[in-house]
Amino acid sequence: MATHSVTSENNENVWGGGNEPFAASYGKLMMWFFLISDALTFTGFLTAYGLIRFRYSDTWPVPESVFTHFPYLEGDHPLLYVALMTFILIMSSVTMVLAVNAGHQKKKDKVALWLFLTIVGGFIFLGSQAWEWYHFIMGEHGSVKVENTVYYIADEKGHRISLAEVVHGKEHNAHGEHHEKFTAEQVRAGFMANKEARLMDPGKVGKIYSRSESESMIKKAEVVQGANMKQNEYGHTLFANFFFFITGFHGFHVFSGVVLNIVIFANVLLGTYERRGHYEMVEKVGLYWHFVDLVWVFVFTFFYLV
């Protein structure tokens, strides 16, 4: 009977509340619940991207041929700038770890220092993403669209020829920095005059059409310059849609994290957490920031690399 009463008493204590699984506070548990739900959201987006990419694999743009810009450097540098953005965000996660560690040691000045560096890293990432969006939207080479299908202009070896070069000739510096707009008539006239020009499918297959096929197709072509939600010079329009949605949604998370870090940074300077006797808020925001970094690793892998 004594054993039974002790067991009943223990059960009442367990189900009566007041227990902390893994010694986690209510705030940290709620943050984990939010992060799990958010992870499922990003999983859905990336899964949808993978399914659509598989469906249109023949004409899906190759990211390493799309994201080739690097500030103040001439020529193509495939994914180099995106890799730098990734490195910056990962390093901001390191500074956040150091801020949380300093908080455990209740070192106010060091918490403020590492939080400040985390905020700087977040702003650099957001600025880099804005720069990348700008170049993606404005475009570089330009393309033509025939019956809702985008085609690149290239030579017989598959080297792309920009619309500026087609219209103005090889001597024209056609890197696209001036973003000159061309009409279909200008492109058709330049294409017919350039006997090396061919039409080529975007994507990994990159089929190059014969001169006669290309001349027949160019007669019905429309000009596509830059990328938005309705057209995309790099290939299938859904590529641009997913790019804006997935990277934009992640960018919103980074922006939210920067705002939260600024609030926490201000509270650290005001001594709010020192008066409370703990820096748990730094740890909770740190969980969110690490999640944002981890999600970007998956976005970088599945969107840019695969």
NORHUNOR-V158420 format. One record per residue. N is the residue number from 0. PHI is phi in degrees with one decimal (999 if undefined). NEAR is the number of other ideal C-beta (glycine too) atoms within 10 Angstrom. D_LAST is the distance of its C-alpha to the last C-alpha in Angstrom with 1 decimal. Layout:
BEGIN
((N;PHI;NEAR;D_LAST) (N;PHI;NEAR;D_LAST))
END
This chain:
BEGIN
((0;999;5;64.7) (1;-63.7;6;63.8) (2;-63.5;7;60.5) (3;-62.5;8;59.8) (4;-68.8;9;60.6) (5;-65.9;10;58.4) (6;-63.1;10;55.4) (7;-62.7;10;56.1) (8;-64.8;10;56.4) (9;-64.5;10;53.0) (10;-62.7;10;51.4) (11;-64.0;9;52.9) (12;-66.5;11;51.5) (13;-65.8;10;48.0) (14;-84.7;8;48.1) (15;-85.0;8;50.1) (16;87.8;6;47.1) (17;87.2;6;47.0) (18;-92.3;9;44.6) (19;-116.8;10;41.4) (20;-58.4;6;38.6) (21;58.7;7;37.2) (22;57.2;7;39.6) (23;-93.4;12;37.3) (24;-74.5;13;39.0) (25;-58.7;8;38.8) (26;-62.2;13;36.8) (27;-68.5;16;34.1) (28;-62.9;13;34.0) (29;-65.2;12;33.6) (30;-63.9;19;30.8) (31;-63.5;15;29.0) (32;-60.7;10;29.6) (33;-63.4;13;28.2) (34;-65.6;17;25.0) (35;-64.1;10;24.5) (36;-64.4;9;25.0) (37;-67.8;16;22.7) (38;-62.4;14;19.9) (39;-64.6;9;20.5) (40;-63.8;11;20.3) (41;-63.3;19;16.9) (42;-61.2;12;15.8) (43;-62.0;10;17.3) (44;-63.9;18;15.5) (45;-68.4;18;12.0) (46;-65.4;11;13.1) (47;-60.8;14;14.7) (48;-59.6;20;11.7) (49;-62.4;14;9.8) (50;-65.1;9;13.1) (51;-67.6;16;13.8) (52;-63.5;19;10.6) (53;-64.8;9;11.6) (54;-64.7;11;15.1) (55;-116.4;15;14.6) (56;-62.7;11;12.0) (57;-68.3;13;14.6) (58;-114.4;18;15.1) (59;-74.3;20;12.0) (60;-59.8;24;11.6) (61;-90.2;14;9.1) (62;-54.4;19;8.7) (63;-69.4;14;9.8) (64;-98.2;19;12.8) (65;-99.3;24;13.6) (66;-98.3;24;13.7) (67;-116.8;16;15.9) (68;-77.9;21;19.0) (69;-147.5;16;20.7) (70;-55.2;9;24.2) (71;66.8;4;27.1) (72;-116.0;10;25.1) (73;-81.7;7;25.5) (74;85.6;8;23.0) (75;-93.5;13;19.2) (76;-132.4;15;17.3) (77;-55.1;17;13.5) (78;61.0;19;12.1) (79;-65.3;15;15.2) (80;-69.0;19;16.8) (81;-64.4;24;13.9) (82;-63.7;15;13.9) (83;-64.7;16;17.7) (84;-58.6;21;17.6) (85;-62.5;20;15.6) (86;-61.5;12;18.3) (87;-62.5;17;21.1) (88;-67.4;25;20.1) (89;-65.7;14;19.9) (90;-66.0;16;23.2) (91;-67.0;27;24.7) (92;-69.2;19;24.0) (93;-64.5;14;26.0) (94;-64.6;19;28.8) (95;-67.2;29;28.9) (96;-59.1;14;29.3) (97;-66.2;16;32.2) (98;-66.2;29;33.7) (99;-64.0;22;33.7) (100;-63.5;16;35.2) (101;-64.6;21;37.8) (102;-64.8;24;38.6) (103;-61.5;13;39.4) (104;-88.1;10;41.8) (105;57.5;13;43.1) (106;-101.4;15;42.8) (107;-57.3;16;42.8) (108;-63.2;10;42.3) (109;-72.9;15;39.3) (110;-59.5;26;37.7) (111;-63.3;17;38.3) (112;-63.0;16;36.9) (113;-69.8;24;33.6) (114;-66.2;28;33.2) (115;-61.3;17;34.0) (116;-66.2;17;31.3) (117;-64.1;27;28.8) (118;-63.5;21;29.9) (119;-60.3;14;29.6) (120;-60.5;25;26.0) (121;-63.7;25;25.2) (122;-65.7;16;27.0) (123;-63.4;16;25.2) (124;-62.6;27;21.8) (125;-62.9;17;23.2) (126;-63.8;12;24.7) (127;-65.6;18;21.6) (128;-66.7;19;19.8) (129;-63.1;10;22.8) (130;-64.5;14;22.7) (131;-65.4;17;19.1) (132;-59.2;16;20.1) (133;-57.9;10;23.2) (134;-69.0;19;21.5) (135;-67.0;22;19.1) (136;-67.5;12;22.1) (137;-74.5;14;24.4) (138;82.1;22;22.1) (139;-132.9;23;22.6) (140;-83.8;21;23.2) (141;84.3;27;24.1) (142;-144.0;27;23.8) (143;-125.2;26;26.1) (144;-122.7;18;26.0) (145;-122.7;15;27.9) (146;52.5;8;28.6) (147;68.6;8;25.7) (148;-115.0;14;23.1) (149;-87.8;24;21.8) (150;-129.9;23;22.2) (151;-85.1;26;21.7) (152;-100.9;25;24.8) (153;-144.5;21;24.5) (154;-91.9;14;26.8) (155;-63.4;12;27.2) (156;-91.5;8;24.6) (157;90.9;12;21.8) (158;-80.8;10;22.4) (159;-66.6;17;22.3) (160;-116.5;22;25.6) (161;-73.6;22;26.1) (162;-61.9;27;28.6) (163;-62.8;22;30.8) (164;-70.4;21;31.0) (165;-63.0;27;31.8) (166;-78.3;21;34.5) (167;-99.6;16;36.0) (168;103.5;12;35.3) (169;-64.1;10;33.6) (170;-69.1;7;35.8) (171;-78.5;13;34.3) (172;-78.1;11;31.9) (173;-104.0;21;29.1) (174;-77.9;14;26.6) (175;91.6;19;27.1) (176;-68.3;10;28.6) (177;-86.6;9;31.6) (178;56.2;12;29.7) (179;-70.1;15;32.5) (180;-95.7;11;32.5) (181;-121.6;17;33.3) (182;-92.4;11;34.9) (183;-62.8;15;34.1) (184;-65.0;9;37.4) (185;-63.1;16;36.6) (186;-66.9;22;33.3) (187;-62.9;19;35.0) (188;-63.4;13;37.8) (189;-67.0;21;35.7) (190;-65.2;24;33.5) (191;-65.6;14;36.6) (192;-78.3;11;38.1) (193;-93.9;17;35.1) (194;-71.0;8;35.3) (195;-84.1;12;32.1) (196;-71.8;22;30.0) (197;-138.5;25;27.9) (198;-95.8;25;25.6) (199;-137.8;23;22.0) (200;-68.8;18;19.4) (201;-73.8;26;16.2) (202;93.1;22;12.8) (203;-68.8;12;11.8) (204;-66.1;11;15.2) (205;57.8;16;17.2) (206;-61.7;13;20.6) (207;-102.8;16;23.5) (208;-84.2;17;26.6) (209;-67.4;11;30.1) (210;-61.8;13;32.4) (211;-65.9;8;34.6) (212;-63.5;12;31.8) (213;-65.2;22;30.4) (214;-64.3;16;34.0) (215;-66.7;13;34.5) (216;-73.4;18;31.3) (217;-67.0;23;31.9) (218;-65.2;12;35.2) (219;-106.4;12;33.6) (220;-83.6;21;30.8) (221;-111.5;15;30.4) (222;-88.0;19;29.0) (223;-125.1;20;25.8) (224;-127.1;21;25.5) (225;84.3;20;23.1) (226;-140.2;25;21.2) (227;-153.0;14;22.5) (228;-75.4;11;22.6) (229;-110.3;8;24.5) (230;-146.9;18;23.0) (231;-153.5;25;20.0) (232;-68.3;26;20.5) (233;-86.4;27;16.9) (234;150.0;25;16.7) (235;-62.5;21;16.9) (236;-60.4;19;18.7) (237;-63.5;17;16.7) (238;-60.7;25;13.8) (239;-66.1;23;16.4) (240;-60.1;17;17.8) (241;-67.0;19;14.8) (242;-60.6;23;14.2) (243;-64.4;17;17.9) (244;-72.2;14;18.2) (245;-71.1;19;15.4) (246;-69.0;20;15.8) (247;-68.3;12;19.5) (248;-64.3;15;20.0) (249;-67.9;22;18.5) (250;-61.3;18;20.6) (251;-62.5;11;23.6) (252;-64.3;18;23.1) (253;-64.0;22;23.1) (254;-59.8;16;26.2) (255;-61.6;13;27.9) (256;-64.9;24;27.3) (257;-63.9;21;28.8) (258;-61.9;12;31.8) (259;-61.6;17;32.3) (260;-63.9;24;32.2) (261;-64.8;15;34.8) (262;-61.8;12;37.0) (263;-64.3;25;36.8) (264;-59.1;20;37.4) (265;-63.5;12;40.5) (266;-65.2;17;41.8) (267;-63.4;24;41.4) (268;-63.3;14;43.5) (269;-78.8;10;46.0) (270;79.3;10;46.4) (271;-59.3;13;45.5) (272;-77.1;19;43.8) (273;-67.1;14;46.3) (274;-70.6;7;49.0) (275;-69.9;11;47.1) (276;92.6;8;46.9) (277;-156.2;13;43.2) (278;-116.8;25;39.8) (279;-63.9;16;38.0) (280;-61.2;18;36.7) (281;-63.6;24;34.8) (282;-66.4;19;33.2) (283;-66.5;19;32.4) (284;-67.4;22;30.7) (285;-62.7;24;28.9) (286;-59.5;17;27.4) (287;-63.3;19;26.1) (288;-65.4;27;24.7) (289;-64.2;17;22.9) (290;-62.2;21;21.3) (291;-59.9;25;20.2) (292;-65.3;21;18.6) (293;-64.3;16;16.9) (294;-61.9;23;15.5) (295;-63.5;23;14.1) (296;-59.7;13;12.3) (297;-69.5;14;10.5) (298;-62.5;20;10.1) (299;-60.4;20;8.9) (300;-69.8;12;6.2) (301;-81.9;16;5.2) (302;-91.3;23;6.5) (303;-96.8;18;6.2) (304;-92.5;11;3.8) (305;-73.2;9;0.0))
END
